[in-house]
Amino acid sequence: MEYDPASSDASAEEHTIPALPARIVQVFVSPASLFDALRRRPAWLGAILGLVGLSVALQFLTPVIVPEEVLRRAAEARMADFVPAGTDPAVVEQQVDAAVSPGAAGVIWAVVATPILLSMIAGLLLIAFNVIMGGEASFKQLFSATAHAMYIYTAGGIVAIGLMAVGAEMTTLTPGLFLPEMEGFIGRFLNGINIFSVWTCGVLGVAVSRFYPGRSVAAGTMYLLALYLILVAALAMFAGLLAGLAG
């Protein structure tokens, strides 16, 4: 059999993937092309190291560019629904201090929690589309897709820091920003939905459509979005329960 250099070069090119910076751009502007490449050659280590590095860097950079009083107000607002009435003010103050001050705990959390979260999301996709629906994508493919899609969620954190730096009261982009102010469960639910999280679900829906022939973008998107909204609803209900107990 005659060796064909052109064919060999084409095969090698097919199995190469862009460098990490290019892949990060692709996940925002051309996720289908990115996931086609990751289907042929899953790559996750660099993406995870980048996510962890960004998380740690943002922890230390945020106090430098955001006024301390703004950080404290944001931390108090995040905790308000989950701190029972009557809690010792000194305890609340310690929790706020821990939230606004970077430290070893935050670094350890970023290193440990990042791969665990990505594994959970990839595992949920594997259960739905492999175990239940009989697909054949590998965990490594789904894990690599999730690691890259999470840069969208991270971008939401960068946007939030930018909003805090200019003194914005609302630092998370939620549907509640575009609707009349609501109270109770509906208000907590709408304000708990992070638009960047919804975007991440949509991009992972694209991954499902590329890894599972015959599956649509909507299939993966709606599955993950439903799980995400259930989580947001549960947190809103829990906050309401705490408020009821306090009352």
N, C-alpha and C positions, 0 to 999 in steps of 0.2 A: 504494500500500500504506500503510495507516494505521500510524503510529508508536505503539507500545505501551510507555509508560514502565515499567509493572510488569514486562513481559518483559525490558526492557533492564536493570533493576535486578537481576532474578533472575540474568541472565547474568553481570553484573559480580560479583555475590556468589559465584557458582559458581567464578569464576576467582581469587578472592582466597584468600590463605592466612593463618593466624594469625601473630602476631608470633613472633620466635624463642623467647622464654621459654615461650610457650604450646606451641610445637612440641617443645621439649625435654621438657616434661611429657608431651605426647602420646606421645612415643616410648616412655615407660615404661608408661603406663596405657592408651593407645588407639592403638597403632601403625597399625591398619587405617585409621582415620579420617585419620591424618597422611599415609599413603602414597596414599590416595585424592586428597587435596589436592595432593600433590607430583606425582602422575601428571598432573593437569591443568595445574599450574604448578610445574615443578621450580625449587627455590631451594637454592642451596648456599653462596654466598659468605659470608653471615652465619654459617652453621653452622660453616664452616671457620675463620673468624676467631675464633669463640667457642672452638673446640677448641684452637687455637693459644694464645689468651689464657689459657685454663685451664691448659694445659700449662706455660706460662712462669710463671704465678702460683704453681702448685703447686711448681715447682722452687725458687722463692725462699721460699715459705711453709713448706715442709717442715722446713728446718733451724731455723726459729724455734719450731715447736711440738713437734718430735721431738728428744729428747736425742741428742747426737752419738754417744754410745756405742751407742745402739740403731740409728742409721743405719749406723754402721760394721759392726755385726754383721750387719745385713740385707744390706749390700753384699758382705760376705765370704761370706755364705751363698749369694748369687746367683752369685758367681764360683767358688765352691769346685769345682764339677763341671767347669769349663772352664779352670782354670789348671793346666797340667801340673806334676807334681812336679818339684822342682829349680829352679823359677823363682826368680830373684833376689828375695828378700823386699822389697828396695827398689822393684822394679818393681811388685810386688803392692801395696805401700803407695801408690805413685803412682796406680794404678788405683782403689784404694779412695777416695783423696782426691778424684779426679776425679768419682767416682760420687756422693759426698755433698756436694760443694761446687758450688753453682750458678755458672754462668759464661756467657760469650758462646757457647761451643760448644753448650751445652744449648739456648740460645735459637735458634741457627741450625738445630740438629737439629730442633726442633719446627716451625720455619717450613718447612723443606725436606721433612722426612720425612712430615708429616701429609698433604699433598696427594698425595704419591707412593703412600703406603699406601692411601689411599682410591681412587685411580685403579686400583691393582692389583686391589682387591676388586671394584670396579665392572666392570673388564675381564674378570675371571673369570666374573662373572655374565653378561656380554654374550656371551662365547664359548659358555657352556653353553646359555643359553636363547634366544639369537638365532641364532648361527651354526650350532649343532648341532641345536637343536630348532625353529628357524624362527619364533621369536617376533619381536615388533616394538617392544619397548620401546627407548627411546633411551639412549645412554650418559649423557646429562645427567640423565635420570630416575633411573637406577641410581646415578649419582654423588651426586645429592642425597639419595637414600635412605640410602646408605652414610655420608654426612657426618652425618646425624642419628642413625643407629643407633650410631655410634661414641661418642655420649655415654654409652651404657651401659657400654662398656669404660672410659671415663674415670671413671665413677662407681666402678668397681672400684678404680681408683687412689686415689680419695679415701677409700674404705673402708680400703685398705691403710695409708694415712697415719694414719687414725684408730686402727687397731690398733697401729701402731708408737708412737703418742703415749701409749697406755696400757701400753706395754711388752710387748705380745704377742710370743711367739716366732715364730709363723707369721703372716705378713702378707698372704698371698694365699689366697683361698678356693678350695680345690681338693678333689677327691674324697678325696685322701689324709687330709684332716682327719677324715673320718668312717669311716675304715677302720683296721684294725690296721696298725702300722708295717711297711712292706715295704722291702726293699733291692733292689739291682740294677736292671735295666731297668724292671721293673714299678713299683717305688717311684718311680724318676725320672719315668716316664711319668705316673703318677697325680698326682704332686706338680707336674707341669708343666702340668696342665690348669687353666686359669683359668675358674671358673664364670661370670664376667662375659663372657668371650669366647664361651662356649657360649650364653649369653643373647643376645649380639649376633648370633650365627648364626641363632638362632630368630627374632629380630625381622626380620632380612633375609629370612628365609623368608616372613614375612608380606608384605614388599614384593614378593617374586616373585609371590605369589598375587594381588596387586592390580594388578601391571603386566602380567601374562601371563594372560589369561583361560584357564581350564581347568587351570592349574597349581596344585597344592596348596601349603599352607604347608610340608608335609613335604618337598616336592621341593627347594625352595631351602635349607631348613634342613639336610637330610642332605647335600646337595652341599657346602655351605660347611663343615659340621661334619667331613665326611670329609677335606677338604683341611687343616683346622686340626689334626685328630688326626694326620694324616701328618706335618705339620710338628713337632708335639710329639714324636712317636715318633722322628723323625730327630734332633732335638736330644738326646733321651735316649740314643739309640744313639751319637751323637758324644761325649757326656759319658762313656759307658761305654768307648768306644775310648780316650779320653784316660786314663781310670783304668787300663785294661789296659796301656797303654804305660808309665805311671808305675810299675806293678807289676813 
